[in-house]
Amino acid sequence: MGLKDTYGFSLYISFYEKMWSLGSCGKHVLDAVSQCEQEMRRQGKEEKDTPWSLSIRKELFTPWHDCSTDDISTDLIYRQVIKEIKSGEYVSEKEDEYVQLAAKHYYIQFGSDHSRENAHRVVEGCITTPLIENKSMGKWIQLISAAHLEGPYVNGKQSKESVKGALVDSAREKWPLHFSKFYEVTMLSGPPLAKSKFVVAVNWKGIFFIDEREKRLVELSYLDVKDVNTMNAPSVNLSTIQGDFVLRCAEALDMGALIERNLEGLRQRSVYALAQQDINGPDDPMVLDCKRGDLLLVEKDEYYSPKETWLRATNQRTGDSVRAHRDSVQFLPTLTRPSEETLELLSPGQKKRSAAQSAPQRDETVAPLSLKEFALENFRTVGKDGSRQGQYRALSREKLWACSREPLKQPLMKSLVRNSELSYLACNASIYIL
């Protein structure tokens, strides 16, 4: 059939009203056909009359799926989406989403050629019977016709293949759970949840913890995941910015491998990286090109190679160009720029440190004055003049607050003057420091 992008497709067999997956590998079609024939014999019917059929379905997308890479793959997914919308498998609470998908379907089938008959066929082809009965055929024809006559569909400049791709992208964005792999798990440890037994759905968008009613208990993007480990199988250790989860699962190795595959694939395609350490400028080692935790936009032009040791990037905080060693940065598993909130979670405290470091510095003349004030209030007095003015004159002569190579004969702090033991220890400590 010429399918190039085979990832995520599975073979299904249908027998009467039943349909089940044969997976993408490891299961034999002939064995499944034999089971159907045995059921026919059990019912006292002829094997040759067995009404089995095979079909192919898209079950998983990669996070970096591109509809333009394989027109046949996109066409198969498009037909699957239209069929499942019509059957009521793919459900939306918003009427306009049905209308927009139907308008795309209209254009794919009939181009910019507009007629009531064409609109009628589109409604029959992709709108469920309950929805038609609830609003009437005429109203649906009116809504879909209006959407078809608007925007990019009216002039026919868009190719039908590009509109198919847009429809598929809309479907995978709208119904990620329908394109997921599911794992039953028991949470052994982690942040408190409403339930300890639930289902983990792994899909192109991330990792969802859902209950039996498909209510989402936790939703993690791949950017939220710090590490995945299956060394203690049958458990998966999932370290995230929301906490660390230990999940017991019969298919722990498979789940961990799928998550790791998506993470690694995203990192390889990402242009966003975090500086793992301060990076000095090549011309002046005293100048920092970027600080630990800065977000870098890495240049990946036609000359870029994943084997390059040195990377060219732009510091998103300063706008300056940076030349960084690959080992000094960490590529983030995302194809879109992370939000500031996410960056703060990935590098806790970095924003506060950056703000403190970028704040205007006080005049250096303030520091000695402040130390003098401290000395005036806390150091022993020098000389016999006990007045405040006399104390200032004495301090200026002996400068108890200033750095000196002379060993102390008396402690500086006036609170130690009458304590011979502590005075002795303080003076000795001063000598050791010198």
C-alpha positions as CSV (number, residue, x, y, z in Angstrom):
1,M,0.0,0.0,0.0
2,G,3.1,2.2,0.0
3,L,2.9,3.3,3.6
4,K,6.2,4.9,4.7
5,D,5.5,6.3,8.1
6,T,4.4,3.1,9.8
7,Y,4.9,4.2,13.4
8,G,1.8,3.9,15.6
9,F,-0.3,1.9,13.1
10,S,-1.8,-1.4,14.2
11,L,-3.7,-4.1,12.4
12,Y,-7.3,-4.9,13.5
13,I,-9.5,-7.9,12.6
14,S,-13.3,-7.6,12.6
15,F,-15.7,-10.5,13.1
16,Y,-19.4,-9.7,13.1
17,E,-19.7,-6.9,15.6
18,K,-16.4,-7.6,17.3
19,M,-13.1,-5.9,16.5
20,W,-9.7,-6.4,18.2
21,S,-6.1,-5.3,17.7
22,L,-3.4,-7.6,16.4
23,G,-0.9,-5.0,17.3
24,S,2.0,-3.9,15.0
25,C,4.1,-7.0,15.6
26,G,4.3,-10.4,17.3
27,K,0.8,-11.5,16.4
28,H,-0.1,-13.6,13.4
29,V,-3.0,-12.8,11.2
30,L,-3.6,-16.4,10.3
31,D,-4.0,-17.3,14.0
32,A,-6.7,-14.6,14.4
33,V,-8.5,-15.8,11.2
34,S,-8.4,-19.4,12.6
35,Q,-10.1,-18.2,15.8
36,C,-12.9,-16.6,13.7
37,E,-13.3,-19.9,11.8
38,Q,-13.4,-21.9,15.0
39,E,-16.2,-19.6,16.3
40,M,-18.1,-20.3,13.0
41,R,-17.8,-24.0,13.5
42,R,-19.0,-23.7,17.1
43,Q,-22.1,-21.9,15.7
44,G,-22.6,-24.8,13.2
45,K,-21.8,-22.7,10.2
46,E,-19.3,-23.2,7.3
47,E,-15.8,-21.9,7.7
48,K,-15.7,-20.5,4.2
49,D,-18.5,-18.2,5.1
50,T,-16.6,-16.6,8.0
51,P,-17.2,-12.8,7.8
52,W,-13.8,-11.6,8.9
53,S,-12.0,-8.5,7.7
54,L,-8.8,-6.6,8.3
55,S,-8.2,-2.9,8.8
56,I,-5.4,-0.6,9.9
57,R,-5.7,2.1,12.5
58,K,-3.5,4.8,13.9
59,E,-3.0,4.3,17.6
60,L,0.0,6.4,18.5
61,F,1.6,9.6,17.2
62,T,5.2,10.8,17.9
63,P,5.4,14.2,19.5
64,W,7.2,15.4,16.3
65,H,4.6,13.9,13.9
66,D,4.7,15.7,10.5
67,C,1.7,15.0,8.1
68,S,3.7,16.2,5.1
69,T,6.2,13.3,5.2
70,D,3.7,10.6,4.1
71,D,0.5,11.4,2.2
72,I,-0.7,7.8,2.4
73,S,-0.3,7.7,6.2
74,T,-2.2,11.1,6.4
75,D,-5.0,9.8,4.2
76,L,-5.5,6.7,6.3
77,I,-5.6,8.7,9.5
78,Y,-8.0,11.3,7.9
79,R,-10.4,8.5,6.9
80,Q,-10.2,7.0,10.4
81,V,-11.0,10.4,12.0
82,I,-14.0,11.0,9.8
83,K,-15.3,7.5,10.5
84,E,-14.9,7.7,14.3
85,I,-16.5,11.2,14.4
86,K,-19.5,9.8,12.5
87,S,-19.7,6.7,14.8
88,G,-19.6,8.9,17.9
89,E,-16.3,7.5,19.1
90,Y,-14.5,10.9,18.9
91,V,-16.7,13.3,20.8
92,S,-16.5,17.1,21.2
93,E,-18.6,19.3,23.6
94,K,-18.2,22.2,21.2
95,E,-20.4,22.4,18.1
96,D,-18.0,24.7,16.3
97,E,-15.3,22.0,16.4
98,Y,-17.6,19.7,14.5
99,V,-18.3,22.4,12.0
100,Q,-14.7,23.3,11.4
101,L,-13.7,19.6,10.9
102,A,-16.7,19.1,8.6
103,A,-15.6,22.2,6.6
104,K,-12.2,20.7,6.1
105,H,-13.8,17.4,5.1
106,Y,-16.0,19.3,2.6
107,Y,-12.9,20.9,1.0
108,I,-11.0,17.6,0.8
109,Q,-14.0,15.9,-0.9
110,F,-15.3,18.7,-3.2
111,G,-12.7,21.5,-3.2
112,S,-14.2,25.0,-3.4
113,D,-17.2,23.7,-5.5
114,H,-20.1,24.7,-3.4
115,S,-23.6,23.3,-3.5
116,R,-26.3,22.2,-1.0
117,E,-26.0,18.6,-2.3
118,N,-22.3,18.5,-1.4
119,A,-23.0,20.0,2.0
120,H,-25.7,17.3,2.6
121,R,-23.3,14.5,1.8
122,V,-20.7,16.0,4.2
123,V,-23.3,16.1,7.0
124,E,-24.3,12.5,6.4
125,G,-20.6,11.5,6.2
126,C,-19.3,12.9,9.4
127,I,-22.0,14.2,11.8
128,T,-23.6,11.6,14.1
129,T,-27.3,10.8,13.8
130,P,-28.2,12.1,17.3
131,L,-26.6,15.5,16.5
132,I,-28.4,15.7,13.2
133,E,-31.7,14.9,14.9
134,N,-31.1,17.4,17.7
135,K,-30.4,20.4,15.4
136,S,-31.9,19.3,12.0
137,M,-30.2,18.5,8.8
138,G,-30.9,21.9,7.4
139,K,-29.2,23.7,10.2
140,W,-26.1,21.6,9.9
141,I,-26.0,22.2,6.2
142,Q,-26.2,25.9,6.8
143,L,-23.4,25.9,9.4
144,I,-21.0,23.8,7.4
145,S,-21.7,25.7,4.2
146,A,-21.0,29.0,5.9
147,A,-17.7,27.7,7.2
148,H,-16.8,26.3,3.8
149,L,-17.4,29.6,2.1
150,E,-15.1,31.4,4.6
151,G,-11.3,31.7,4.9
152,P,-8.9,29.5,3.0
153,Y,-11.6,27.3,1.4
154,V,-13.3,29.9,-0.8
155,N,-10.5,30.4,-3.4
156,G,-9.3,26.9,-3.6
157,K,-5.6,27.9,-3.2
158,Q,-4.8,25.3,-0.5
159,S,-4.0,21.8,-1.6
160,K,-6.3,19.0,-0.4
161,E,-3.3,17.2,1.1
162,S,-2.4,20.2,3.3
163,V,-6.0,20.5,4.5
164,K,-6.0,16.7,5.3
165,G,-2.9,17.3,7.4
166,A,-4.6,20.2,9.2
167,L,-7.6,18.0,9.9
168,V,-5.4,15.2,11.3
169,D,-3.5,17.7,13.5
170,S,-6.7,19.1,14.8
171,A,-7.9,15.6,15.7
172,R,-4.7,14.5,17.5
173,E,-4.7,17.8,19.4
174,K,-8.3,17.4,20.4
175,W,-8.4,13.7,21.2
176,P,-4.9,12.7,22.6
177,L,-6.4,9.9,24.7
178,H,-7.6,8.2,21.6
179,F,-4.0,8.0,20.4
180,S,-2.5,6.7,23.5
181,K,-1.0,3.5,24.9
182,F,-2.5,2.5,28.3
183,Y,-0.9,0.9,31.3
184,E,-2.6,-0.2,34.5
185,V,-0.5,0.8,37.4
186,T,-0.4,1.0,41.2
187,M,1.4,4.0,42.7
188,L,3.9,2.8,45.4
189,S,5.0,6.3,46.3
190,G,4.7,9.8,45.1
191,P,2.7,13.0,45.6
192,P,-0.8,12.3,47.2
193,L,-3.5,11.5,44.6
194,A,-7.1,10.6,44.9
195,K,-6.4,7.0,44.0
196,S,-3.4,4.7,44.1
197,K,-4.6,2.4,41.3
198,F,-5.2,4.1,38.0
199,V,-4.2,4.0,34.3
200,V,-1.3,5.8,32.7
201,A,-1.9,7.0,29.2
202,V,1.3,7.7,27.2
203,N,0.8,9.8,24.0
204,W,2.4,12.4,21.8
205,K,1.3,15.2,24.2
206,G,2.7,13.7,27.4
207,I,1.8,11.3,30.2
208,F,-1.6,11.3,31.8
209,F,-2.8,9.6,35.0
210,I,-6.5,8.8,34.5
211,D,-9.1,7.0,36.5
212,E,-11.8,4.5,35.2
213,R,-13.9,7.5,34.1
214,E,-11.0,9.0,32.2
215,K,-10.8,11.9,34.7
216,R,-7.2,13.2,34.6
217,L,-5.5,12.9,38.0
218,V,-2.1,14.2,36.8
219,E,-1.1,15.6,33.4
220,L,2.6,15.8,32.6
221,S,4.2,17.2,29.5
222,Y,7.5,15.7,28.4
223,L,9.2,19.0,29.5
224,D,7.9,18.2,33.1
225,V,9.8,14.8,33.1
226,K,13.3,14.9,34.6
227,D,14.1,11.2,34.4
228,V,12.6,7.8,33.8
229,N,14.1,4.6,35.2
230,T,13.0,1.0,35.0
231,M,16.0,-0.6,36.8
232,N,13.6,-1.8,39.5
233,A,11.1,-3.5,37.1
234,P,8.2,-4.2,37.4
235,S,8.3,-0.6,38.6
236,V,8.8,2.6,36.8
237,N,10.5,5.5,38.6
238,L,9.3,8.7,37.1
239,S,11.0,11.9,38.3
240,T,9.2,15.1,37.4
241,I,8.9,18.7,38.4
242,Q,5.6,17.8,40.2
243,G,7.4,15.1,42.3
244,D,8.8,11.6,42.0
245,F,6.4,8.8,41.2
246,V,7.1,5.1,41.7
247,L,4.6,3.1,39.6
248,R,4.2,-0.7,39.7
249,C,3.2,-2.0,36.3
250,A,3.2,-5.4,34.6
251,E,4.5,-3.7,31.4
252,A,7.0,-1.4,33.2
253,L,9.7,-2.0,30.7
254,D,7.5,-1.2,27.7
255,M,6.1,1.9,29.4
256,G,9.5,3.2,30.3
257,A,10.9,2.5,26.8
258,L,8.0,4.4,25.2
259,I,8.4,7.5,27.5
260,E,12.2,7.4,27.0
261,R,11.8,7.2,23.2
262,N,9.6,10.3,23.1
263,L,12.0,12.2,25.4
264,E,15.1,11.3,23.4
265,G,13.4,12.1,20.1
266,L,12.3,15.5,21.4
267,R,15.7,16.3,22.7
268,Q,17.3,15.5,19.4
269,R,14.9,17.8,17.5
270,S,14.8,20.6,20.1
271,V,16.5,24.0,19.7
272,Y,16.0,24.9,23.3
273,A,18.7,24.2,25.9
274,L,19.5,25.1,29.5
275,A,23.0,26.2,30.5
276,Q,24.2,23.7,33.1
277,Q,27.0,26.0,34.3
278,D,28.3,29.5,34.0
279,I,29.8,30.0,30.5
280,N,32.7,32.4,30.1
281,G,33.2,34.5,26.9
282,P,36.0,33.3,24.6
283,D,37.6,36.8,24.3
284,D,37.4,37.7,28.0
285,P,37.3,34.9,30.6
286,M,36.2,37.4,33.2
287,V,33.0,38.1,31.2
288,L,30.0,35.6,31.5
289,D,28.2,34.8,28.3
290,C,25.5,33.1,30.2
291,K,24.7,32.0,33.7
292,R,23.6,28.6,34.9
293,G,19.9,28.1,34.2
294,D,19.8,30.5,31.2
295,L,17.6,29.5,28.3
296,L,19.6,29.2,25.0
297,L,18.2,29.1,21.5
298,V,20.6,26.8,19.6
299,E,21.3,27.4,15.9
300,K,20.5,24.3,13.9
301,D,21.1,25.3,10.3
302,E,21.9,23.1,7.3
303,Y,25.5,22.8,8.5
304,Y,24.5,21.6,12.0
305,S,25.5,18.1,13.1
306,P,24.4,16.3,16.3
307,K,28.1,15.3,16.7
308,E,29.3,18.9,17.0
309,T,31.2,19.6,20.2
310,W,30.7,23.3,20.2
311,L,27.3,24.9,19.7
312,R,26.2,28.4,18.5
313,A,23.3,29.8,20.4
314,T,21.5,32.9,21.5
315,N,21.0,33.7,25.2
316,Q,17.3,34.4,25.6
317,R,17.9,36.5,28.7
318,T,20.5,38.9,27.3
319,G,20.1,38.4,23.5
320,D,23.8,37.8,23.2
321,S,25.4,35.2,21.0
322,V,27.0,32.3,22.9
323,R,29.5,29.6,22.0
324,A,28.9,26.7,24.4
325,H,30.4,23.2,24.7
326,R,27.7,20.5,24.2
327,D,28.5,19.0,27.7
328,S,27.7,22.4,29.3
329,V,24.1,22.5,28.1
330,Q,21.0,20.3,28.4
331,F,18.6,20.1,25.5
332,L,15.0,20.3,26.6
333,P,12.4,17.8,25.3
334,T,10.2,20.4,23.7
335,L,9.5,21.8,20.2
336,T,8.1,25.1,21.6
337,R,9.6,27.7,23.8
338,P,9.1,26.9,27.6
339,S,7.1,29.3,29.7
340,E,8.9,31.4,32.4
341,E,7.0,29.4,35.0
342,T,8.3,26.1,33.6
343,L,11.8,27.5,33.5
344,E,11.6,28.5,37.1
345,L,10.6,24.9,38.0
346,L,13.4,23.4,35.9
347,S,16.0,25.8,37.5
348,P,14.6,26.6,41.0
349,G,15.9,29.9,42.4
350,Q,17.6,30.9,39.2
351,K,15.2,33.8,38.5
352,K,15.8,35.1,42.0
353,R,19.5,34.8,41.7
354,S,19.5,36.6,38.3
355,A,17.3,39.4,39.7
356,A,19.6,39.9,42.7
357,Q,22.7,39.9,40.5
358,S,21.3,42.3,38.0
359,A,20.1,44.8,40.7
360,P,22.1,48.0,40.7
361,Q,25.0,47.9,43.2
362,R,25.4,50.4,46.0
363,D,28.2,52.9,46.0
364,E,31.3,51.2,47.4
365,T,31.9,54.1,49.8
366,V,28.9,53.0,51.8
367,A,30.5,49.7,52.9
368,P,33.4,51.2,55.0
369,L,31.0,53.7,56.6
370,S,28.6,50.9,57.5
371,L,31.5,49.0,59.1
372,K,32.5,52.1,61.0
373,E,29.0,52.3,62.3
374,F,29.2,48.7,63.4
375,A,32.5,49.2,65.1
376,L,31.2,52.2,66.9
377,E,28.3,50.3,68.3
378,N,30.0,46.9,69.0
379,F,33.8,47.3,69.2
380,R,35.6,48.2,72.4
381,T,36.4,51.8,72.9
382,V,39.9,53.2,72.3
383,G,41.4,55.8,74.7
384,K,39.9,57.5,77.7
385,D,37.5,59.8,75.9
386,G,34.1,58.2,76.2
387,S,32.2,60.7,74.2
388,R,30.9,59.8,70.7
389,Q,33.2,62.3,69.1
390,G,36.1,61.0,71.1
391,Q,35.3,57.5,70.0
392,Y,35.3,58.5,66.3
393,R,38.8,60.1,66.8
394,A,40.1,57.0,68.5
395,L,38.7,54.7,65.8
396,S,40.3,56.9,63.1
397,R,43.7,56.5,64.9
398,E,43.7,52.8,65.6
399,K,41.1,51.8,62.8
400,L,39.9,48.7,64.6
401,W,37.6,48.1,61.6
402,A,40.4,48.0,59.0
403,C,42.4,45.0,57.9
404,S,45.8,44.8,59.7
405,R,48.7,42.3,59.9
406,E,49.3,43.2,63.6
407,P,48.2,40.5,66.0
408,L,45.4,41.5,68.4
409,K,46.2,42.1,72.0
410,Q,42.6,42.6,73.0
411,P,39.4,41.3,71.4
412,L,37.6,43.7,69.1
413,M,34.1,43.0,70.5
414,K,33.4,45.0,73.6
415,S,31.2,42.1,74.9
416,L,34.4,40.0,75.3
417,V,36.5,42.6,77.2
418,R,35.5,41.4,80.7
419,N,35.6,37.7,79.7
420,S,39.2,36.6,80.0
421,E,38.7,33.1,78.6
422,L,36.8,34.2,75.5
423,S,39.2,37.1,75.0
424,Y,42.1,34.7,75.0
425,L,40.4,32.4,72.4
426,A,39.5,35.4,70.2
427,C,43.0,36.7,70.1
428,N,44.4,33.3,69.4
429,A,41.9,32.8,66.6
430,S,43.0,36.1,65.1
431,I,46.7,34.9,65.2
432,Y,45.8,31.6,63.5
433,I,43.9,33.5,60.7
434,L,46.9,35.8,60.1
